[in-house]
């Protein structure tokens, strides 16, 4: 009975998401291969159960309310988690299978992790991987709600609720600047070099604190034009003349731009592989964590 109740709840969420996507109950019913009254009834029961109004009705068109938009996000997370759990339990005898969901920011440390993951994948070809690129806050949220198993974070980071393995190498901070500009001719960038330069900064508060410590008294004289969480779009702003982006060195090149390191390189930045403490993980995730612990790529 409990399994059937869960299947029913998930089915209702699928109906809700279909209506939210199509903005029309009839089209949603056609997509789901069920009758229109069945979809309408399930949506009405869902709204009554939660005590909310999920949709605004405008003729044949339905649009999400503010409460409905929040429900759409939560419903998608629950369905993603249910599907991931089902995949985790589809195991072949004598073979490690399953799916490992990994979140990461844009870090040099990911290259080290990729080397380790390549060796692990060679030993366990039945395991699949889902990669999610985002900032630290969103990765931490998804680990907490169970849609990600592991996260790769730049340090410093708030990891009190997590176990983690630190990468042995440190991340290098610098600026991304037009290669034909004056800053590109420097071997390294000092705080005073950036006082009058339009700057694009990382949005993370912890990183900004480290930058403030490096800049010292110059920090409050900076001309900040924008902030970012992932570098690609910030690099486009630099290409279009918006200024210089303070960023980590990455294993990629942007046309017309040059990376110049900061000097002195006193920012205490690193990277770590993290997962929730006291969490029961599927066999594939546990095996990867154990594999990482045993290799010399990481330090406790």
Backbone bond lengths (Angstrom), bond angles and torsions (degrees), N, CA, C in turn:
res aa  C-N    CA-C-N  psi(-1)  N-CA   C-N-CA  omega(-1)  CA-C   N-CA-C  phi
1 X - - - 1.461 - - 1.522 111.26 -
2 X 1.320 117.03 -42.48 1.460 119.96 -178.20 1.521 110.90 -63.04
3 X 1.338 117.29 -41.26 1.460 120.52 178.55 1.518 110.75 -62.04
4 X 1.339 117.37 -41.30 1.462 120.37 179.25 1.517 111.18 -65.47
5 X 1.333 116.96 -36.76 1.468 120.27 178.83 1.523 110.75 -64.78
6 X 1.332 116.39 -39.98 1.458 120.39 178.77 1.521 110.18 -65.25
7 X 1.350 116.20 -44.13 1.461 119.93 179.18 1.531 110.97 -60.80
8 X 1.326 116.67 -37.69 1.460 120.42 178.78 1.520 110.89 -66.08
9 X 1.341 117.01 -43.55 1.471 120.68 179.60 1.529 110.55 -62.22
10 X 1.321 117.18 -41.93 1.462 120.43 179.14 1.527 110.92 -66.50
11 X 1.331 116.56 -36.85 1.468 120.11 178.44 1.526 110.60 -63.63
12 X 1.322 117.43 -40.88 1.468 120.93 178.16 1.520 110.19 -62.06
13 X 1.335 117.22 -41.49 1.456 120.25 178.82 1.525 111.13 -63.99
14 X 1.343 117.06 -37.15 1.472 120.31 176.40 1.528 110.75 -63.83
15 X 1.339 116.59 -40.69 1.460 120.16 177.02 1.530 109.71 -60.70
16 X 1.322 115.49 -47.30 1.465 120.29 -178.81 1.526 111.18 -59.13
17 X 1.330 117.07 -45.76 1.464 120.28 -178.54 1.520 111.33 -66.78
18 X 1.324 117.42 -34.25 1.463 120.01 177.99 1.525 110.71 -65.18
19 X 1.324 116.89 -42.50 1.465 120.35 178.20 1.528 110.34 -65.66
20 X 1.328 116.57 -41.87 1.464 120.29 178.69 1.525 110.98 -61.72
21 X 1.320 116.88 -37.17 1.464 121.32 -178.56 1.526 111.32 -73.64
22 X 1.323 117.11 -44.15 1.468 121.39 -174.86 1.525 112.82 -84.10
23 X 1.350 116.84 -21.94 1.470 122.77 -175.54 1.526 111.50 56.31
24 X 1.323 115.06 30.04 1.458 121.01 -179.22 1.528 107.66 -161.47
25 X 1.334 116.73 124.90 1.463 120.11 -175.12 1.522 111.39 -69.16
26 X 1.325 117.28 -38.51 1.471 119.69 -179.73 1.522 111.24 -63.29
27 X 1.348 116.93 -46.87 1.472 119.13 179.58 1.520 110.80 -64.48
28 X 1.339 117.24 -38.07 1.465 120.22 178.01 1.527 110.38 -62.03
29 X 1.334 116.55 -42.51 1.466 120.27 179.33 1.522 111.37 -62.88
30 X 1.330 116.13 -39.52 1.466 119.64 177.60 1.521 111.15 -63.97
31 X 1.342 116.67 -41.23 1.460 120.37 178.03 1.526 111.72 -63.41
32 X 1.336 116.07 -35.04 1.464 121.54 -176.65 1.531 112.50 -87.79
33 X 1.354 116.97 -9.65 1.468 122.84 -178.42 1.524 111.20 61.46
34 X 1.335 115.65 42.70 1.462 122.16 175.00 1.530 107.21 -133.37
35 X 1.323 115.93 172.48 1.466 119.56 -178.82 1.523 110.90 -78.26
36 X 1.339 115.09 154.37 1.455 119.64 177.37 1.526 112.29 -61.88
37 X 1.360 119.16 -44.21 1.473 118.32 177.93 1.522 113.42 -58.70
38 X 1.349 117.47 -34.25 1.466 120.13 179.44 1.520 111.05 -64.26
39 X 1.336 116.36 -41.64 1.462 119.72 178.84 1.517 110.01 -67.00
40 X 1.326 117.64 -45.97 1.476 121.16 -179.86 1.521 110.87 -58.94
41 X 1.329 115.96 -42.58 1.463 120.14 -179.22 1.527 111.29 -63.85
42 X 1.330 116.99 -43.62 1.465 120.33 -179.04 1.539 111.08 -65.91
43 X 1.334 116.53 -39.43 1.468 119.28 179.08 1.519 110.25 -65.68
44 X 1.335 116.86 -42.87 1.471 120.35 179.19 1.527 111.11 -62.09
45 X 1.334 117.08 -41.53 1.464 120.52 179.15 1.528 111.15 -66.55
46 X 1.331 116.35 -37.20 1.465 119.78 178.17 1.523 110.41 -64.58
47 X 1.333 116.91 -45.27 1.465 120.22 179.00 1.529 110.65 -62.16
48 X 1.321 116.93 -41.66 1.465 120.19 -179.59 1.523 111.04 -66.10
49 X 1.316 116.33 -41.84 1.469 120.34 -179.17 1.519 111.54 -63.50
50 X 1.341 117.08 -40.32 1.464 120.71 -178.01 1.517 112.58 -87.56
51 X 1.320 117.34 -12.08 1.454 120.46 -179.28 1.519 113.39 69.68
52 X 1.337 116.00 36.09 1.458 120.95 -178.42 1.524 109.90 -131.93
53 X 1.330 114.65 167.51 1.456 121.59 169.06 1.514 106.79 -112.18
54 X 1.333 117.08 107.32 1.459 121.44 -172.49 1.527 112.83 -83.15
55 X 1.346 116.90 -27.44 1.465 120.20 -174.58 1.522 111.48 -129.72
56 X 1.332 114.71 146.83 1.458 122.17 166.00 1.531 107.09 -96.50
57 X 1.324 116.99 128.51 1.455 120.96 179.65 1.522 109.71 -95.87
58 X 1.332 117.11 123.24 1.458 123.40 177.41 1.518 108.05 -131.18
59 X 1.342 115.19 86.67 1.450 119.34 -174.66 1.526 109.85 67.58
60 X 1.335 115.63 -129.04 1.459 119.88 178.28 1.523 112.32 -82.18
61 X 1.321 116.78 -11.69 1.465 120.93 -176.65 1.524 110.43 -94.47
62 X 1.319 115.70 138.66 1.459 121.14 175.36 1.537 108.17 -123.21
63 X 1.311 116.50 136.95 1.468 121.45 178.63 1.516 109.38 -127.51
64 X 1.314 115.55 152.38 1.456 121.10 -176.60 1.527 111.38 -72.18
65 X 1.316 115.75 139.07 1.456 121.64 168.45 1.537 108.30 -80.20
66 X 1.321 116.66 177.85 1.466 119.49 176.43 1.527 110.23 -61.52
67 X 1.336 117.13 -41.92 1.470 120.31 176.73 1.524 110.65 -64.42
68 X 1.340 115.46 -36.59 1.457 119.44 178.96 1.510 112.98 -65.46
69 X 1.334 116.84 -36.73 1.467 119.91 178.39 1.522 111.07 -65.24
70 X 1.331 116.46 -38.85 1.469 119.17 176.30 1.521 110.25 -65.92
71 X 1.331 116.35 -41.80 1.471 119.81 178.98 1.521 110.56 -63.34
72 X 1.345 118.02 -39.19 1.467 120.06 178.53 1.523 110.53 -58.70
73 X 1.317 116.86 -43.93 1.470 120.11 179.65 1.522 110.67 -61.88
74 X 1.347 116.60 -47.85 1.460 119.98 -178.39 1.526 111.30 -66.83
75 X 1.319 116.81 -38.45 1.463 120.04 -179.73 1.522 110.67 -63.70
76 X 1.327 116.72 -42.52 1.461 119.56 179.31 1.519 110.88 -64.49
77 X 1.341 117.03 -39.81 1.466 120.11 177.76 1.522 111.04 -62.09
78 X 1.339 117.34 -42.17 1.468 120.55 -179.36 1.518 111.66 -66.59
79 X 1.322 117.32 -40.91 1.462 119.49 178.18 1.524 111.56 -67.65
80 X 1.338 116.62 -40.13 1.468 119.75 176.96 1.526 110.59 -60.70
81 X 1.324 115.97 -42.39 1.465 120.06 -179.80 1.524 111.03 -66.49
82 X 1.329 117.26 -40.59 1.462 120.52 178.99 1.520 110.91 -63.37
83 X 1.331 117.18 -43.61 1.467 120.73 179.33 1.521 111.18 -66.01
84 X 1.325 116.44 -40.01 1.462 119.89 178.74 1.528 110.37 -64.47
85 X 1.338 117.41 -41.32 1.463 120.93 178.84 1.520 110.71 -62.39
86 X 1.324 116.49 -41.91 1.474 119.62 178.79 1.521 111.10 -62.14
87 X 1.343 117.01 -41.50 1.474 119.88 178.92 1.523 111.25 -65.25
88 X 1.335 116.18 -36.50 1.468 119.95 -179.41 1.524 112.37 -61.51
89 X 1.341 116.98 -29.44 1.458 120.33 -176.27 1.526 113.14 -94.70
90 X 1.335 117.14 0.51 1.462 119.67 175.17 1.522 108.65 -88.17
91 X 1.321 117.26 88.63 1.458 121.91 -175.06 1.524 110.52 -117.16
92 X 1.309 116.10 139.17 1.455 121.32 172.38 1.525 109.00 -86.87
93 X 1.323 117.51 145.12 1.465 119.82 177.93 1.527 111.03 -58.54
94 X 1.320 116.06 137.24 1.464 123.93 174.33 1.535 112.89 65.29
95 X 1.331 117.76 15.48 1.457 119.74 177.96 1.518 109.13 -137.92
96 X 1.332 115.39 132.19 1.449 119.88 177.34 1.526 108.89 -76.20
97 X 1.326 116.43 120.59 1.462 121.93 179.12 1.514 108.67 -132.53
98 X 1.305 114.99 -178.77 1.454 120.02 -179.82 1.516 110.55 122.54
99 X 1.310 115.62 -173.31 1.454 121.95 -178.59 1.520 109.95 -129.36
100 X 1.321 116.80 137.91 1.458 122.31 177.65 1.523 107.78 -117.12
101 X 1.328 116.58 122.30 1.459 122.11 -179.30 1.531 109.07 -99.92
102 X 1.310 116.15 122.66 1.467 122.24 -172.64 1.520 109.46 -125.03
103 X 1.314 116.39 130.50 1.455 121.59 175.40 1.512 110.42 -109.32
104 X 1.325 116.94 144.06 1.464 119.66 -179.48 1.521 110.29 -152.92
105 X 1.321 114.75 145.52 1.446 120.57 167.07 1.514 109.51 -83.13
106 X 1.327 115.77 -175.85 1.460 120.92 178.57 1.528 108.00 -85.83
107 X 1.351 115.57 102.94 1.460 121.42 -172.52 1.517 110.50 -141.05
108 X 1.344 115.94 147.52 1.455 119.72 170.20 1.520 110.38 -64.10
109 X 1.332 116.02 -30.68 1.457 120.07 179.90 1.511 112.95 -59.69
110 X 1.340 117.89 -25.37 1.467 118.98 178.97 1.518 110.71 -63.73
111 X 1.344 117.77 -30.90 1.458 120.30 177.64 1.527 110.40 -62.45
112 X 1.344 117.34 -41.84 1.467 120.61 176.57 1.520 110.86 -63.21
113 X 1.339 115.56 -42.68 1.451 119.13 179.29 1.525 110.59 -63.93
114 X 1.336 116.91 -38.93 1.467 120.56 -179.47 1.526 111.29 -62.38
115 X 1.342 117.10 -36.38 1.463 119.91 176.55 1.524 110.53 -62.30
116 X 1.337 115.65 -45.80 1.458 120.04 178.59 1.520 110.84 -64.22
117 X 1.342 116.67 -41.23 1.457 120.45 -179.24 1.522 110.80 -65.18
118 X 1.328 117.11 -35.17 1.454 120.44 177.49 1.516 111.90 -62.31
119 X 1.342 117.00 -41.88 1.466 120.24 177.82 1.525 111.65 -66.74
120 X 1.343 115.76 -40.65 1.463 120.34 177.86 1.527 110.53 -63.21
121 X 1.345 116.86 -43.27 1.466 121.08 179.82 1.521 111.39 -63.87
122 X 1.341 116.95 -33.70 1.459 119.86 177.36 1.514 112.54 -64.19
123 X 1.322 116.57 -33.12 1.465 120.79 178.85 1.529 112.29 -83.27
124 X 1.327 116.62 -24.23 1.466 120.50 -175.55 1.528 109.37 -132.84
125 X 1.319 117.95 75.15 1.470 121.18 -175.17 1.524 114.17 -67.99
126 X 1.322 117.88 -12.12 1.461 120.12 -179.07 1.512 114.44 -83.99
127 X 1.323 117.38 -4.39 1.469 121.10 -178.66 1.523 109.52 -90.76
128 X 1.335 116.54 138.79 1.458 122.41 175.92 1.532 109.28 -109.91
129 X 1.329 115.97 161.64 1.461 120.54 -175.29 1.527 110.11 -133.27
130 X 1.311 114.93 139.09 1.459 122.20 172.57 1.520 107.80 -115.56
131 X 1.326 117.13 123.23 1.459 122.13 -179.37 1.522 109.44 -107.14
132 X 1.325 115.63 134.61 1.460 122.34 -179.03 1.524 108.06 -129.40
133 X 1.324 116.77 118.25 1.460 121.45 -178.67 1.521 109.81 -100.42
134 X 1.324 116.02 126.22 1.462 119.94 -178.73 1.522 108.42 -168.04
135 X 1.331 115.59 178.89 1.445 121.26 174.83 1.517 111.68 -75.89
136 X 1.327 116.06 168.15 1.461 121.45 -173.76 1.526 112.98 -61.19
137 X 1.328 118.13 -39.93 1.465 120.17 -176.13 1.523 111.47 -64.09
138 X 1.326 117.15 -42.72 1.468 120.18 -179.24 1.524 110.78 -70.42
139 X 1.330 117.52 -37.25 1.465 120.24 176.66 1.524 110.15 -63.56
140 X 1.330 116.56 -44.21 1.468 120.32 178.97 1.535 110.29 -61.72
141 X 1.319 118.03 -40.93 1.469 121.37 178.35 1.520 110.99 -61.12
142 X 1.331 116.44 -41.64 1.471 119.38 -177.45 1.532 111.94 -74.41
143 X 1.320 117.61 -30.55 1.467 118.72 172.66 1.519 109.45 -65.88
144 X 1.320 116.78 -42.10 1.461 120.69 -178.30 1.529 112.05 -65.31
145 X 1.352 117.97 -34.96 1.466 118.23 -179.84 1.525 112.92 -90.72
146 X 1.342 117.20 0.32 1.462 120.90 172.22 1.505 116.29 91.73
147 X 1.344 119.20 0.01 1.460 119.40 179.94 1.523 112.67 -84.41
148 X 1.323 117.35 -12.63 1.464 122.36 169.43 1.520 108.72 -121.89
149 X 1.331 116.27 143.07 1.470 121.15 177.63 1.519 111.71 -90.81
150 X 1.322 115.76 -42.43 1.466 121.50 -173.07 1.523 108.94 -133.15
151 X 1.325 115.33 153.02 1.454 120.01 175.54 1.513 110.87 -135.71
152 X 1.316 116.18 144.82 1.464 121.94 174.44 1.524 106.78 -109.15
153 X 1.321 115.62 115.78 1.457 122.11 -172.64 1.523 110.66 -114.89
154 X 1.321 115.41 145.45 1.460 119.03 167.41 1.523 108.05 -78.44
155 X 1.304 116.20 145.53 1.463 121.93 178.48 1.524 109.41 -105.61
156 X 1.347 117.72 141.98 1.466 127.04 8.39 1.520 112.55 -74.24
157 X 1.343 114.85 151.00 1.460 121.51 177.29 1.521 108.06 -150.94
158 X 1.321 116.02 157.15 1.466 121.19 179.19 1.528 108.54 -85.31
159 X 1.329 116.24 96.08 1.459 121.28 -174.25 1.527 112.35 -120.34
160 X 1.338 116.62 27.04 1.469 119.68 -177.06 1.527 112.23 -61.95
161 X 1.321 117.32 -30.66 1.471 120.58 -177.58 1.522 112.57 -91.05
162 X 1.333 116.96 8.99 1.462 120.12 -172.47 1.521 111.54 -126.30
163 X 1.323 115.26 151.80 1.456 121.25 162.20 1.522 106.59 -88.73
164 X 1.321 116.69 148.26 1.459 117.69 -178.95 1.521 111.48 -154.65
165 X 1.312 114.23 158.48 1.452 123.87 173.25 1.519 107.63 -119.46
166 X 1.305 115.58 128.54 1.466 120.18 -176.07 1.527 110.42 -89.57
167 X 1.327 116.17 138.85 1.453 120.66 174.21 1.527 109.16 -71.78
168 X 1.335 117.89 141.02 1.473 119.72 -176.88 1.523 113.79 -69.70
169 X 1.314 118.17 -28.98 1.462 119.84 -178.24 1.520 110.05 -92.48
170 X 1.328 116.38 153.66 1.455 121.16 179.48 1.523 110.43 -97.08
171 X 1.326 114.63 154.56 1.455 120.96 175.40 1.531 108.79 -80.90
172 X 1.338 116.52 144.46 1.467 121.25 -177.97 1.523 110.12 -107.58
173 X 1.325 115.98 125.62 1.457 121.16 179.51 1.517 110.31 -95.46
174 X 1.342 114.25 147.67 1.455 120.40 177.09 1.511 109.90 -165.30
175 X 1.328 116.46 -158.75 1.454 120.32 176.11 1.526 109.83 -123.02
176 X 1.322 114.97 150.35 1.451 122.43 171.17 1.524 106.30 -104.83
177 X 1.324 116.71 119.48 1.451 121.64 -171.50 1.528 110.03 -139.04
178 X 1.341 118.91 154.35 1.465 119.73 176.88 1.522 111.37 -57.04
179 X 1.346 116.80 135.18 1.458 120.38 -174.64 1.527 112.65 -69.51
180 X 1.325 118.23 -14.65 1.462 120.14 176.83 1.526 112.35 -99.45
181 X 1.337 117.49 9.79 1.458 121.45 179.61 1.518 112.19 -92.40
182 X 1.323 116.05 169.18 1.460 121.47 -177.02 1.524 112.47 -64.10
183 X 1.339 117.66 -36.46 1.467 120.16 -177.74 1.523 111.88 -67.94
184 X 1.321 117.44 -26.47 1.460 120.36 -178.95 1.517 112.17 -68.69
185 X 1.332 118.25 -19.02 1.463 121.63 -179.87 1.522 112.74 -82.97
186 X 1.313 117.42 -8.10 1.461 120.94 -178.64 1.528 110.85 -83.89
187 X 1.327 115.61 148.09 1.461 120.52 174.65 1.522 111.15 -75.38
188 X 1.329 116.16 -31.34 1.455 121.99 179.31 1.528 108.20 -155.55
189 X 1.329 115.36 159.32 1.463 121.90 -175.60 1.524 109.72 -107.81
190 X 1.330 116.11 126.52 1.457 122.37 175.19 1.531 109.26 -99.10
191 X 1.344 118.36 159.86 1.480 119.97 -178.13 1.518 113.69 -53.21
192 X 1.331 116.90 -43.03 1.469 119.39 -176.34 1.528 112.52 -66.99
193 X 1.343 117.94 -19.21 1.470 120.42 179.15 1.531 112.14 -68.12
194 X 1.332 117.95 -19.49 1.466 121.34 -171.73 1.524 114.12 -109.13
195 X 1.314 117.48 2.35 1.464 120.99 -174.52 1.530 111.58 -59.97
196 X 1.316 118.69 -42.18 1.463 121.54 -177.01 1.525 113.56 -102.26
197 X 1.333 117.67 14.43 1.460 122.57 -177.04 1.527 110.02 -100.46
198 X 1.340 119.39 129.76 1.474 119.86 172.55 1.527 109.56 -60.00
199 X 1.323 116.49 127.96 1.462 120.59 -172.32 1.527 111.88 -120.13
200 X 1.328 114.69 145.45 1.460 123.25 174.37 1.528 105.91 -114.82
201 X 1.342 116.72 114.85 1.456 121.53 -171.59 1.526 111.93 -107.60
202 X 1.333 117.48 152.88 1.465 120.18 170.68 1.521 109.80 -62.04
203 X 1.327 116.83 145.75 1.458 119.35 -175.50 1.527 113.13 -82.71
204 X 1.329 119.04 -17.90 1.459 121.26 -175.58 1.515 111.47 -63.41
205 X 1.334 116.38 129.03 1.458 121.79 -177.24 1.520 111.95 -61.44
206 X 1.343 116.96 -41.97 1.466 119.71 -177.73 1.527 111.26 -64.63
207 X 1.323 117.20 -38.30 1.464 120.10 178.05 1.522 110.11 -68.87
208 X 1.325 117.47 -40.40 1.456 119.96 178.41 1.529 111.34 -62.42
209 X 1.324 116.85 -33.44 1.473 119.33 176.33 1.527 111.08 -64.86
210 X 1.329 115.86 -40.63 1.459 119.32 177.17 1.526 110.83 -64.46
211 X 1.327 116.36 -40.71 1.463 120.06 177.79 1.523 111.04 -64.62
212 X 1.332 116.87 -39.85 1.464 119.96 178.40 1.525 110.60 -61.58
213 X 1.323 115.92 -39.20 1.472 119.05 178.47 1.524 110.61 -65.44
214 X 1.333 117.04 -38.78 1.467 120.68 -179.98 1.537 111.08 -69.27
215 X 1.325 116.77 -42.54 1.466 120.00 -179.86 1.525 112.61 -69.77
216 X 1.325 116.97 -30.07 1.461 119.36 -177.76 1.522 111.76 65.10
217 X 1.329 117.27 -134.64 1.464 121.67 -177.16 1.520 112.67 -64.68
218 X 1.324 117.66 -18.92 1.467 120.76 -178.52 1.526 112.93 -75.99
219 X 1.322 117.78 -14.77 1.462 120.50 -171.48 1.521 112.27 -60.15
220 X 1.334 117.24 -40.61 1.456 120.60 -176.15 1.526 112.62 -78.68
221 X 1.326 117.01 -1.68 1.463 120.44 177.48 1.531 111.56 -103.91
222 X 1.325 117.40 5.12 1.458 120.56 -176.81 1.529 111.37 -73.97
223 X 1.328 115.62 150.10 1.468 123.12 175.25 1.531 108.30 -101.64
224 X 1.312 116.66 91.47 1.465 121.24 -178.31 1.526 108.80 -89.75
225 X 1.322 116.42 118.89 1.464 121.13 -178.68 1.520 113.05 -99.61
226 X 1.327 117.70 -22.61 1.470 120.33 -177.42 1.521 109.30 -164.22
227 X 1.333 115.83 161.91 1.467 121.99 170.72 1.527 107.88 -126.40
228 X 1.332 116.92 162.01 1.465 121.41 -177.49 1.514 109.77 -148.85
229 X 1.350 115.93 162.59 1.464 119.88 173.84 1.524 112.71 -112.97
230 X 1.341 118.54 -30.10 1.460 122.28 173.49 1.527 107.68 -125.60
231 X 1.320 116.63 145.70 1.455 121.26 -164.15 1.524 114.83 -76.44
232 X 1.326 119.27 -26.63 1.462 119.87 -169.95 1.530 112.33 -53.98
233 X 1.335 116.53 -51.69 1.461 119.24 -178.45 1.525 111.56 -68.50
234 X 1.339 117.19 -33.24 1.462 119.80 176.15 1.527 110.19 -63.01
235 X 1.340 116.74 -38.28 1.463 120.20 178.53 1.525 111.06 -63.26
236 X 1.330 117.29 -36.51 1.465 120.04 176.91 1.525 110.31 -63.93
237 X 1.341 116.63 -39.55 1.471 119.33 176.83 1.525 110.74 -61.12
238 X 1.339 116.84 -39.49 1.466 119.91 177.70 1.531 109.51 -63.98
239 X 1.323 116.42 -43.05 1.476 119.97 178.72 1.525 111.91 -60.01
240 X 1.334 116.36 -32.13 1.462 120.75 -177.35 1.532 112.82 -90.30
241 X 1.332 116.85 10.04 1.457 120.03 173.54 1.509 116.17 87.48
242 X 1.346 117.39 18.89 1.467 120.49 -179.17 1.516 113.60 -79.67
243 X 1.330 118.07 -9.10 1.454 120.41 -179.63 1.509 111.58 134.90
244 X 1.336 116.45 -152.47 1.460 122.73 178.59 1.523 108.59 -118.10
245 X 1.324 116.51 144.39 1.464 121.28 -178.90 1.525 109.95 -104.07
246 X 1.315 116.51 125.13 1.457 121.09 170.78 1.523 107.44 -78.68
247 X 1.338 116.37 126.63 1.459 119.14 -171.15 1.523 110.27 -158.78
248 X 1.329 114.38 172.16 1.460 121.33 173.01 1.522 109.78 -85.89
249 X 1.327 116.29 150.64 1.465 120.39 173.63 1.525 108.77 -68.83
250 X 1.320 116.31 132.51 1.457 121.84 179.21 1.523 110.13 -125.53
251 X 1.322 116.15 161.04 1.464 120.87 177.87 1.523 109.92 -85.33
252 X 1.324 116.05 58.38 1.456 120.85 177.28 1.523 108.60 -154.06
253 X 1.323 115.47 158.49 1.457 121.35 -179.17 1.513 109.57 -121.59
254 X 1.327 115.93 143.33 1.454 122.55 175.63 1.524 107.90 -115.91
255 X 1.331 116.11 128.52 1.451 121.32 -174.50 1.530 111.61 -56.64
256 X 1.331 115.65 127.81 1.453 121.21 176.66 1.505 114.82 80.99
257 X 1.343 118.06 3.24 1.458 121.47 -177.67 1.526 110.85 -119.39
258 X 1.311 115.93 154.90 1.457 121.97 179.86 1.522 109.60 -133.75
259 X 1.325 116.44 140.57 1.464 122.23 174.81 1.524 108.90 -92.34
260 X 1.330 116.87 129.26 1.466 122.21 176.99 1.528 107.40 -125.58
261 X 1.342 118.84 124.66 1.467 120.53 -176.21 1.527 112.77 -71.67
262 X 1.321 114.96 158.90 1.460 120.71 175.07 1.525 110.24 -81.17
263 X 1.328 116.15 150.22 1.465 121.21 175.27 1.531 107.92 -141.80
264 X 1.322 117.90 130.68 1.471 125.26 0.05 1.523 110.98 -72.07
265 X 1.345 118.02 148.78 1.468 121.54 -177.97 1.519 110.83 -80.48
266 X 1.338 116.22 63.46 1.466 120.35 -170.26 1.525 113.69 -95.76
267 X 1.340 117.95 3.13 1.451 119.34 177.11 1.524 109.91 -71.29
268 X 1.325 116.33 125.25 1.466 120.98 -177.38 1.526 108.55 -88.86
269 X 1.316 115.09 82.75 1.453 120.68 -176.42 1.527 110.25 -119.69
270 X 1.301 115.78 136.84 1.453 120.91 176.21 1.515 109.18 -143.40
271 X 1.315 116.53 -160.41 1.462 121.38 178.45 1.518 108.88 -147.28
272 X 1.333 115.95 154.28 1.461 120.55 -178.02 1.520 110.26 -147.96
273 X 1.333 114.60 148.30 1.456 122.47 171.46 1.526 106.91 -94.89
274 X 1.341 117.85 124.74 1.465 120.89 -172.17 1.522 111.72 -131.38
275 X 1.342 115.55 153.92 1.465 122.63 176.44 1.525 107.41 -152.48
276 X 1.337 116.72 161.49 1.464 120.91 -175.39 1.527 111.50 -66.91
277 X 1.331 114.93 141.41 1.458 120.65 176.61 1.525 110.37 -70.78
278 X 1.326 114.78 149.99 1.466 122.95 173.36 1.530 112.07 49.77
279 X 1.336 114.72 44.64 1.456 121.40 -179.18 1.526 109.33 -111.96
280 X 1.333 116.51 135.28 1.463 120.30 174.99 1.522 108.14 -84.13
281 X 1.337 116.50 118.03 1.455 120.89 -176.36 1.527 111.06 -108.67
282 X 1.330 116.96 153.81 1.464 120.45 173.11 1.530 110.14 -61.22
283 X 1.333 117.59 160.15 1.472 120.44 -176.01 1.520 114.27 -55.18
284 X 1.328 118.52 -39.44 1.463 120.26 -176.99 1.526 111.13 -65.08
285 X 1.329 116.78 -42.15 1.470 120.37 -179.95 1.528 110.23 -66.99
286 X 1.317 116.75 -45.42 1.467 120.37 178.54 1.524 111.21 -59.86
287 X 1.330 116.41 -39.62 1.467 120.39 -179.65 1.521 110.76 -65.50
288 X 1.335 118.02 -39.48 1.462 120.28 179.27 1.528 111.21 -67.57
289 X 1.334 116.89 -40.26 1.466 119.94 177.25 1.528 110.25 -61.52
290 X 1.330 117.07 -45.82 1.467 120.82 178.63 1.528 110.83 -62.81
291 X 1.320 116.59 -39.38 1.467 121.59 179.01 1.527 110.12 -62.33
292 X 1.325 116.68 -43.48 1.468 120.51 179.22 1.520 111.32 -65.16
293 X 1.321 116.68 -38.52 1.468 120.32 -179.52 1.532 111.20 -65.10
294 X 1.316 116.66 -33.98 1.454 120.51 -175.44 1.526 113.44 -80.59
295 X 1.330 117.45 -18.94 1.444 120.07 -175.91 1.516 110.85 -90.21
296 X 1.332 115.53 158.59 1.453 120.96 -177.42 1.534 112.87 -83.54
297 X 1.326 116.68 0.65 1.461 119.13 -179.79 1.524 111.76 -67.47
298 X 1.318 116.55 -24.23 1.453 119.76 -174.16 1.525 110.25 -121.77
299 X 1.323 114.46 157.84 1.453 121.46 174.15 1.506 108.51 -118.38
300 X 1.334 118.08 145.10 1.470 121.26 175.72 1.513 108.63 -71.44
